[in-house]
Amino acid sequence: MTERKKAITVFQSGEEAINRINWQSLTHAEKNHRLFLKQKALLDQFLEKGAISQAQHDKSLHDLIEKMGETC
């Protein structure tokens, strides 16, 4: 006997659907800027929780800024 696999439908919350639509409407530069902001926020959280030192934070932020061509 073989089992048939059923398709699973994943329902998104209204906010997830809106974010997906908003994301799709962004330019490449806008997407990169949002990615930069998310990565910077993550670095800030690591510093706040003591997961990385101030020196590690500063070095990583500097590298992120250079690689993504951003300014703070």
Distance bins in CASP14 RR format, pairs under 12 A and 6 or more apart:
PFRMAT RR
TARGET T0000
AUTHOR 0000-0000-0000
RMODE 2
METHOD distances of the structure
MODEL  1
10 16 0 0 0 0 1 0 0 0 0 0 0
10 17 0 0 0 0 0 1 0 0 0 0 0
10 20 0 0 0 0 0 1 0 0 0 0 0
11 17 0 0 0 0 1 0 0 0 0 0 0
12 18 0 0 0 0 1 0 0 0 0 0 0
12 19 0 0 0 0 1 0 0 0 0 0 0
12 20 1 0 0 1 0 0 0 0 0 0 0
12 21 0 0 0 0 0 1 0 0 0 0 0
13 19 0 0 0 0 1 0 0 0 0 0 0
13 20 0 0 0 0 0 1 0 0 0 0 0
14 20 0 0 0 0 1 0 0 0 0 0 0
14 21 0 0 0 0 1 0 0 0 0 0 0
14 22 0 0 0 0 0 1 0 0 0 0 0
15 21 0 0 0 0 0 1 0 0 0 0 0
15 22 0 0 0 0 0 1 0 0 0 0 0
16 22 0 0 0 0 0 1 0 0 0 0 0
16 23 0 0 0 0 0 1 0 0 0 0 0
17 23 0 0 0 0 0 1 0 0 0 0 0
17 24 0 0 0 0 0 1 0 0 0 0 0
18 24 0 0 0 0 0 1 0 0 0 0 0
18 25 0 0 0 0 0 1 0 0 0 0 0
19 25 0 0 0 0 0 1 0 0 0 0 0
19 26 0 0 0 0 0 1 0 0 0 0 0
19 34 0 0 0 0 0 1 0 0 0 0 0
20 26 0 0 0 0 0 1 0 0 0 0 0
22 30 0 0 0 0 1 0 0 0 0 0 0
22 31 0 0 0 0 0 1 0 0 0 0 0
22 34 0 0 0 0 1 0 0 0 0 0 0
23 30 0 0 0 0 1 0 0 0 0 0 0
23 31 1 0 0 1 0 0 0 0 0 0 0
23 34 0 0 0 0 1 0 0 0 0 0 0
23 35 0 0 0 0 0 1 0 0 0 0 0
23 38 0 0 0 0 0 1 0 0 0 0 0
24 30 0 0 0 0 0 1 0 0 0 0 0
24 31 0 0 0 0 1 0 0 0 0 0 0
25 31 0 0 0 0 0 1 0 0 0 0 0
26 32 0 0 0 0 1 0 0 0 0 0 0
26 33 0 0 0 0 1 0 0 0 0 0 0
26 34 1 0 0 1 0 0 0 0 0 0 0
26 35 0 0 0 0 0 1 0 0 0 0 0
27 33 0 0 0 0 1 0 0 0 0 0 0
27 34 0 0 0 0 0 1 0 0 0 0 0
28 34 0 0 0 0 0 1 0 0 0 0 0
28 35 0 0 0 0 0 1 0 0 0 0 0
29 35 0 0 0 0 0 1 0 0 0 0 0
29 36 0 0 0 0 0 1 0 0 0 0 0
29 68 0 0 0 0 0 1 0 0 0 0 0
29 69 0 0 0 0 0 1 0 0 0 0 0
29 70 0 0 0 0 0 1 0 0 0 0 0
30 36 0 0 0 0 0 1 0 0 0 0 0
30 37 0 0 0 0 0 1 0 0 0 0 0
31 37 0 0 0 0 0 1 0 0 0 0 0
31 38 0 0 0 0 0 1 0 0 0 0 0
31 68 0 0 0 0 0 1 0 0 0 0 0
32 38 0 0 0 0 0 1 0 0 0 0 0
32 39 0 0 0 0 0 1 0 0 0 0 0
32 64 0 0 0 0 0 1 0 0 0 0 0
32 67 0 0 0 0 0 1 0 0 0 0 0
32 68 1 0 0 1 0 0 0 0 0 0 0
32 69 0 0 0 0 1 0 0 0 0 0 0
32 70 0 0 0 0 1 0 0 0 0 0 0
33 39 0 0 0 0 0 1 0 0 0 0 0
33 40 0 0 0 0 0 1 0 0 0 0 0
33 65 0 0 0 0 0 1 0 0 0 0 0
33 68 0 0 0 0 1 0 0 0 0 0 0
33 69 0 0 0 0 1 0 0 0 0 0 0
33 70 1 0 0 1 0 0 0 0 0 0 0
33 71 0 0 0 0 0 1 0 0 0 0 0
33 72 0 0 0 0 0 1 0 0 0 0 0
34 40 0 0 0 0 0 1 0 0 0 0 0
34 41 0 0 0 0 0 1 0 0 0 0 0
34 68 0 0 0 0 0 1 0 0 0 0 0
34 70 0 0 0 0 0 1 0 0 0 0 0
35 41 0 0 0 0 0 1 0 0 0 0 0
35 42 0 0 0 0 0 1 0 0 0 0 0
35 64 0 0 0 0 1 0 0 0 0 0 0
35 67 0 0 0 0 0 1 0 0 0 0 0
35 68 1 0 0 1 0 0 0 0 0 0 0
35 69 0 0 0 0 0 1 0 0 0 0 0
35 70 0 0 0 0 1 0 0 0 0 0 0
36 42 0 0 0 0 0 1 0 0 0 0 0
36 43 0 0 0 0 0 1 0 0 0 0 0
36 61 0 0 0 0 0 1 0 0 0 0 0
36 63 0 0 0 0 0 1 0 0 0 0 0
36 64 1 0 0 1 0 0 0 0 0 0 0
36 65 0 0 0 0 1 0 0 0 0 0 0
36 66 0 0 0 0 0 1 0 0 0 0 0
36 67 0 0 0 0 1 0 0 0 0 0 0
36 68 1 0 1 0 0 0 0 0 0 0 0
36 69 0 0 0 0 1 0 0 0 0 0 0
36 70 1 0 1 0 0 0 0 0 0 0 0
36 71 0 0 0 0 1 0 0 0 0 0 0
36 72 0 0 0 0 1 0 0 0 0 0 0
37 43 0 0 0 0 0 1 0 0 0 0 0
37 44 0 0 0 0 0 1 0 0 0 0 0
37 61 0 0 0 0 0 1 0 0 0 0 0
37 64 0 0 0 0 0 1 0 0 0 0 0
37 65 0 0 0 0 0 1 0 0 0 0 0
37 68 0 0 0 0 0 1 0 0 0 0 0
37 70 0 0 0 0 1 0 0 0 0 0 0
37 71 0 0 0 0 0 1 0 0 0 0 0
37 72 0 0 0 0 0 1 0 0 0 0 0
38 44 0 0 0 0 0 1 0 0 0 0 0
38 45 0 0 0 0 0 1 0 0 0 0 0
38 64 0 0 0 0 0 1 0 0 0 0 0
38 68 0 0 0 0 0 1 0 0 0 0 0
38 70 0 0 0 0 0 1 0 0 0 0 0
39 45 0 0 0 0 0 1 0 0 0 0 0
39 46 0 0 0 0 0 1 0 0 0 0 0
39 57 0 0 0 0 0 1 0 0 0 0 0
39 60 0 0 0 0 1 0 0 0 0 0 0
39 61 0 0 0 0 1 0 0 0 0 0 0
39 63 0 0 0 0 0 1 0 0 0 0 0
39 64 1 0 1 0 0 0 0 0 0 0 0
39 65 0 0 0 0 0 1 0 0 0 0 0
39 67 0 0 0 0 1 0 0 0 0 0 0
39 68 1 0 0 1 0 0 0 0 0 0 0
39 70 0 0 0 0 1 0 0 0 0 0 0
40 46 0 0 0 0 0 1 0 0 0 0 0
40 47 0 0 0 0 0 1 0 0 0 0 0
40 57 0 0 0 0 1 0 0 0 0 0 0
40 58 0 0 0 0 0 1 0 0 0 0 0
40 60 0 0 0 0 1 0 0 0 0 0 0
40 61 1 0 0 1 0 0 0 0 0 0 0
40 62 0 0 0 0 0 1 0 0 0 0 0
40 63 0 0 0 0 0 1 0 0 0 0 0
40 64 1 0 0 1 0 0 0 0 0 0 0
40 65 0 0 0 0 1 0 0 0 0 0 0
40 68 0 0 0 0 1 0 0 0 0 0 0
40 70 0 0 0 0 1 0 0 0 0 0 0
40 71 0 0 0 0 0 1 0 0 0 0 0
40 72 1 0 0 1 0 0 0 0 0 0 0
41 47 0 0 0 0 0 1 0 0 0 0 0
41 48 0 0 0 0 0 1 0 0 0 0 0
41 57 0 0 0 0 0 1 0 0 0 0 0
41 61 0 0 0 0 0 1 0 0 0 0 0
41 64 0 0 0 0 0 1 0 0 0 0 0
42 48 0 0 0 0 0 1 0 0 0 0 0
42 49 0 0 0 0 0 1 0 0 0 0 0
42 51 0 0 0 0 0 1 0 0 0 0 0
42 52 0 0 0 0 0 1 0 0 0 0 0
42 57 0 0 0 0 0 1 0 0 0 0 0
42 60 0 0 0 0 1 0 0 0 0 0 0
42 61 0 0 0 0 0 1 0 0 0 0 0
42 64 0 0 0 0 1 0 0 0 0 0 0
43 49 0 0 0 0 0 1 0 0 0 0 0
43 50 0 0 0 0 0 1 0 0 0 0 0
43 51 0 0 0 0 1 0 0 0 0 0 0
43 52 1 0 0 1 0 0 0 0 0 0 0
43 53 0 0 0 0 0 1 0 0 0 0 0
43 54 0 0 0 0 0 1 0 0 0 0 0
43 56 0 0 0 0 1 0 0 0 0 0 0
43 57 1 0 1 0 0 0 0 0 0 0 0
43 58 0 0 0 0 1 0 0 0 0 0 0
43 59 0 0 0 0 0 1 0 0 0 0 0
43 60 1 0 1 0 0 0 0 0 0 0 0
43 61 1 0 1 0 0 0 0 0 0 0 0
43 62 0 0 0 0 0 1 0 0 0 0 0
43 63 0 0 0 0 0 1 0 0 0 0 0
43 64 1 0 0 1 0 0 0 0 0 0 0
43 65 0 0 0 0 0 1 0 0 0 0 0
43 72 0 0 0 0 0 1 0 0 0 0 0
44 50 0 0 0 0 0 1 0 0 0 0 0
44 51 0 0 0 0 0 1 0 0 0 0 0
44 52 0 0 0 0 0 1 0 0 0 0 0
44 54 0 0 0 0 0 1 0 0 0 0 0
44 57 1 0 0 1 0 0 0 0 0 0 0
44 58 0 0 0 0 0 1 0 0 0 0 0
44 60 0 0 0 0 0 1 0 0 0 0 0
44 61 0 0 0 0 1 0 0 0 0 0 0
44 64 0 0 0 0 0 1 0 0 0 0 0
44 72 0 0 0 0 0 1 0 0 0 0 0
45 51 0 0 0 0 1 0 0 0 0 0 0
45 52 0 0 0 0 1 0 0 0 0 0 0
45 57 0 0 0 0 0 1 0 0 0 0 0
46 52 1 0 1 0 0 0 0 0 0 0 0
46 53 0 0 0 0 1 0 0 0 0 0 0
46 54 0 0 0 0 0 1 0 0 0 0 0
46 56 0 0 0 0 1 0 0 0 0 0 0
46 57 1 0 0 1 0 0 0 0 0 0 0
46 60 0 0 0 0 1 0 0 0 0 0 0
46 61 0 0 0 0 0 1 0 0 0 0 0
47 53 1 0 0 1 0 0 0 0 0 0 0
47 54 1 0 0 1 0 0 0 0 0 0 0
47 55 0 0 0 0 0 1 0 0 0 0 0
47 56 0 0 0 0 1 0 0 0 0 0 0
47 57 1 0 1 0 0 0 0 0 0 0 0
47 58 0 0 0 0 1 0 0 0 0 0 0
47 59 0 0 0 0 0 1 0 0 0 0 0
47 60 0 0 0 0 1 0 0 0 0 0 0
47 61 0 0 0 0 1 0 0 0 0 0 0
48 54 0 0 0 0 0 1 0 0 0 0 0
48 57 0 0 0 0 1 0 0 0 0 0 0
49 57 0 0 0 0 0 1 0 0 0 0 0
50 56 0 0 0 0 1 0 0 0 0 0 0
50 57 0 0 0 0 1 0 0 0 0 0 0
51 57 0 0 0 0 1 0 0 0 0 0 0
51 60 0 0 0 0 0 1 0 0 0 0 0
52 58 0 0 0 0 1 0 0 0 0 0 0
52 59 0 0 0 0 1 0 0 0 0 0 0
52 60 1 0 0 1 0 0 0 0 0 0 0
52 61 0 0 0 0 0 1 0 0 0 0 0
53 59 0 0 0 0 1 0 0 0 0 0 0
53 60 0 0 0 0 0 1 0 0 0 0 0
54 60 0 0 0 0 0 1 0 0 0 0 0
54 61 0 0 0 0 0 1 0 0 0 0 0
55 61 0 0 0 0 0 1 0 0 0 0 0
55 62 0 0 0 0 0 1 0 0 0 0 0
56 62 0 0 0 0 0 1 0 0 0 0 0
56 63 0 0 0 0 0 1 0 0 0 0 0
57 63 0 0 0 0 0 1 0 0 0 0 0
57 64 0 0 0 0 0 1 0 0 0 0 0
58 64 0 0 0 0 0 1 0 0 0 0 0
58 65 0 0 0 0 0 1 0 0 0 0 0
58 72 0 0 0 0 0 1 0 0 0 0 0
59 65 0 0 0 0 0 1 0 0 0 0 0
59 66 0 0 0 0 0 1 0 0 0 0 0
60 66 0 0 0 0 0 1 0 0 0 0 0
60 67 0 0 0 0 0 1 0 0 0 0 0
61 67 0 0 0 0 0 1 0 0 0 0 0
61 68 0 0 0 0 0 1 0 0 0 0 0
61 70 0 0 0 0 1 0 0 0 0 0 0
61 71 0 0 0 0 0 1 0 0 0 0 0
61 72 1 0 0 1 0 0 0 0 0 0 0
62 68 0 0 0 0 0 1 0 0 0 0 0
62 69 0 0 0 0 0 1 0 0 0 0 0
62 70 0 0 0 0 0 1 0 0 0 0 0
62 71 0 0 0 0 0 1 0 0 0 0 0
62 72 0 0 0 0 1 0 0 0 0 0 0
63 69 0 0 0 0 0 1 0 0 0 0 0
63 70 0 0 0 0 0 1 0 0 0 0 0
64 70 1 0 0 1 0 0 0 0 0 0 0
64 71 0 0 0 0 0 1 0 0 0 0 0
64 72 0 0 0 0 1 0 0 0 0 0 0
65 71 1 0 0 1 0 0 0 0 0 0 0
65 72 1 0 0 1 0 0 0 0 0 0 0
66 72 0 0 0 0 0 1 0 0 0 0 0
END
